[in-house]
Every structure is written in structure tokens, then in C-alpha cells.
Amino acid sequence: MTATDEGDASNADADAVDPDEVRHVADLARVDLDDDEAAAFAEQFADVLDYFAALDEVPEVEDEPDLVNVMRADEVRDGLTQEEALANAPDSEAGFFKGPTVS
Amino acid sequence: MSADDAPTHRGGDAADDLNAFITRETVVSDADGPLAGKTVAVKDNISTEGIRTTCGSAMLEEYVPPYDATVVERLRGAGATLVGKTNMDEFGMGGTTETSAFGPTSNPVDRERVPGGSSGGSAAAVAAGEADLALGSDTGGSVRNPAAFCGVVGIKPTYGLVSRYGLVAYANSLEQIGPFGRSVEDAAALLDVIAGPDERDATTRYDAAEGGAPDAAGVPDDTHPAEATAYAAAADGDVEGMTVGVPTELIEGADDEVVAVFEDALADLDAQGVETVEVSLPSVEHAVQAYYVIAMSEASSNLARFDGVRYGVSGSEATGGTEGERGSSSEIDGGDGNWNESFARAREEGFGDEVKRRILLGTYALSAGYHDKYYKKAQDARAWVKRDFDEAFAEADVLATPTMPVLPPKRGESLDDPLSLYLMDANTVPVNLANLPAISVPAGEREGLPVGMQFVGPAFGEAAVIRAGSAVEE
């Protein structure tokens, strides 16, 4: 697994997944991992990606969408109140969600 | 929704043993409707106003929705009594209810075994008599799998039959909310209540693709199939003259004990005037791969909303890993500093292993250079599966398979080998890829364990699968 941002699928070797590569994807997905998790995932991902490789055999198939876009007028409706929207936030201030300082 | 002050514990110790409920809370409706006097358990990824909705995740341990899902509004309007929120694999990601952050649920038939999943709590509650009926959600089999393993009836509706408004999304192009009951008629009666169009879920519009005529303004007819169908009435067992297709590919992979029960049930249908024909679905060989690529990709996007700011575990409170384990990117402790670091820490703390696995694999499948290799190929496979089903329905009214290829496994047997768990979904995921309706009904037992039989119908053909299912249970 060589998921660099400019990754090239032709270089992918599904059998070789190392913990650093797992960490790189975890970084893209914004999920911290500890060392044990990265090592365990590397092993499991090799199995799963190897299994997914069978999709190579699938022919190109035309698909007609079951659903089509249906437009409606954009009308103002009642939504959540500010109080309701903030009720589950771990932290809020003066009616706003509060997150970490953006550096 | 106003909740009773004191949570009611129905069934006492037996119920606690199963761990079928994450939250027990009784809410009585004073409406007089078709479900008056019936108790209903609701999977904990379906929003209930004022009652916490955890999705089986530590991330949402304290999350209390400010609104009801459409299906919950409909339950109340039909007079149902809500008895609690049921245990599930975290965010629906699993087939055994073992990935719940609230501990595993036991199968009431054999407590050492899994109840199936991901809606294992709902199926176990109905099987144990803790609720008359239950709601689950089915993304790749999560209603049918636990129905089969617990010996109850579960229905996965056609995509678009039931509103998903208020269902916490995992893989939204695949999932539907579906009912459980101890009989086909009970489950179908619950489907009658929850099915129908909802302006808050645009996919419940039934329109031009199926031939609805556009009006003068070009807006297609949105008459919904549920408005013209009484599902409970279809549970009449009258299958005389029905043609049942048996897809050979989905029988070959099943264990011998399971196939034996399945074939006995087919012979019984034959005696009731059903014609059985063999059909072939060559595409299903790639269905499990396609399903997991699509589901994981959608999950990686849907679960991006859990950032610990609007709800969930806050990055400033999360303590996942030591400073060293968090690596060089986590130099600043607490909530101050880089937004992404706080975000990543909240997700490390709040999500379990299977959820992380799927988010990471989904991110990988969608990342530059891999999109065409995995995601695009999976979409081709999905279209191929749909086409195969269309061709099979030219030869048969419904298709029949064993719901699960195995008997319910013991708890703890397969958690460390994710791939072996994924393979258990071979017979259920093709149905979600093709957006079709299906039912699982108890077909018999082997070694004292229930075996489920699945019937799959054409789009919006719920009545046919309900009718076929009702002929098996008799």
C-alpha cells in the first residue's frame, strides 16, 4: 500500500502494507493511531486489499441511475433553535461552538 | 417525545443477561393506531428526541438527539410503546454485535453464541420476548443476519421505501431501516407503519425512473408504492403458482447443515404449489468486495462529521495514547493548537477498532491513484449485480437463498480476523448493492440453532417476498 497523495496504483503491492503507510492514511483520515494499532492494521489491511484485488476482473458496466434529481422551491422552514443545536456540544461560548485555537 | 421519568425494566434479569438494550426507557403513545398495545424496540442508530442515541459508540455515549427520526414519529402515531434503544455493532459496522462499545449481546437461543448483527440487540429483544417488534437498519444484511441467527423475521425494504431521516448515516446509498417480528405478519404490519414518502428524505420519492408521468411543470409523479400496498395482508401463505429462483452461486458457499434446512424448506414450498427454477448470478462472486469498498468509502465520508466539536468526544478531553504514541504531530496538549490534531485525537478516543479500520480503508480506496482501482470498479460491480438480478427476475417471481451461509458462531471466535467476518455477508450484500427488498424467515433448526431462509424480490416487490416468507413459517 503506497498511498502517497500523488500515489500511482500501478505501483501498489497489496501484499506489502507497513505501519508507516497505515499511519499516512490515518493522517489523511484524521484518526490518531498508537503503535500497536498501526501494526495490527498493517497486517489486516494486506489481507483485505488482497481480497479486493479481485475487482480487477470486473468488466465496465453501464448503469442507469435509479434516482434522478428532483428540484423544489427553496422555502424557509423552522430548524433547530440555537440552544438545541448547541445542546450536545462539549464546549460552547456566547452561542457558538467552541473548538481549538486555529494556529 | 416525552419520556417517562423512571425507565422501566421489562423482563428483569433475563433481559440484563442478554445485553440487548443500551438504554431502557419506556415511552407510551396515547395515539390509537394499528400498533396500539404493541411494544417496539429501536436500534440505537435511529434518532429519538430526548433519549440518547449512541450508535453503539463511545463517541456518542452522551449524545441526545433534538428530534425524532421519521420512523419514530410514525411509531408514535401508530400507538406503539417504545421500550428502549437496542445494542448494535458500532455505527452498524459488524455482523455479530461484538464491536459495540457497550459490550456484546448474547443470542437468546444459545447465550454463548452471537445474535448476529449489526442489529443484534433488536433481534435478540424480539426473540426473547422483550419487545413484540423492533426496528433495525440493514446496510449489507444487518437486519436479515440477526433475524436468521436469533430465529425471528426481518425485512430489508427496497431502497427508497422507508425514510432514512434521523438514521445516523454509515453508508447511505445502501442502507434502509427495516422491521423485526416473531411472525411474518407482525413484521409486515410494522413495515406498513414505517413505509412511505417523506419530504425530508428525497430518496423516498418514487418517480420518473419507474415510469411516473411528469406533470406540466416537469415534476415527476411521486406516488409512492407504499401508499397502494398493504404488506401485512400479503402474509397469506398463498404461493400456489409462484416461481422461486434459486441462485446456484449462493448455495455453493453455504455450510452443509444450512443447505439441508434450506432444501427441506424448498421441498415444502414445492408441495404448496411453488415451481422452483435454478438461476445464475455470476456477478455475485465480486459482490462482497464491491460492497465493502463502497460501504467503507461512504463511511469514511459520513463519519468525518464526528469531530468532537458539535457533539461527541472532545479532542481536548480525549486522552488516547501517550504523548509519544501520538507521535510528533501531537506536540500541543489539550484543546489548544491545530484543529486537525484535536480532531484526530477525538477520533482515536471515540472510535473502536472496526470503525477505524473501515474509515482508513475507505479513505485509502478514495485516495488519489486508488479511486479507479477500487471505488470505480466497485461501482461497475454494483451495476453488474443489478443487471444479473434483473435478468433473474425475468425467470422467477422471487429468489431464495440461505440468509447466512453458517450457523451462528460463538462469541469471540472471529473478531481478530475481519476478512472472515466480511465473507459471512456473501448472501445478504448483493441485495443492498441492487437496492432490492428481501426477507429472512426461520426455516428450521440444526444442532438446536436457527437457520434463516432469504427471499429477494424485484424493486418495490415487498408483497411477493412477504407472501413467500409466510408460506415457509407455516
Interface residues (C-beta under 8 A of the other chain):
Chain A: M1 A3 T4 D5 E6 G7 D8 A9 A12 V22 R23 V25 A26 D27 L28 A29 R30 V31 D32 L33 D34 D35 E37 A40 F41 Q44 F45 D47 V48 L49 Y51 F52 A54 L55 D56 E57 V58 P59 E60 V61 E62 D63 E64 P65 D66 L67 V68 V70 L80 E84 A85 A87 N88 A89 P90 D91 F97 K98 G99 P100 T101 V102 S103
Chain B: E62 Y63 V64 P66 Y67 Y159 G160 A202 T203 R205 D207 A208 A209 V219 P220 D222 E285 H286 Q289 A290 Y292 V293 S300 A304 G308 V309 R310 Y311 G312 V313 S314 G315 S316 E317 G320 G321 E325 R326 G327 S329 S330 G335 D336 G337 N338 W339 N340 E341 S342 F343 A344 R345 R347 E348 F351 D353 K356 R357 I359 L360 L361 T363 Y364 A365 S367 A368 G369 Y370 D372 K373 Y374 K377 A378 Q379 D380 A381 R382 A383 W384 K386 R387 P418 L419 Y422 N435 A459
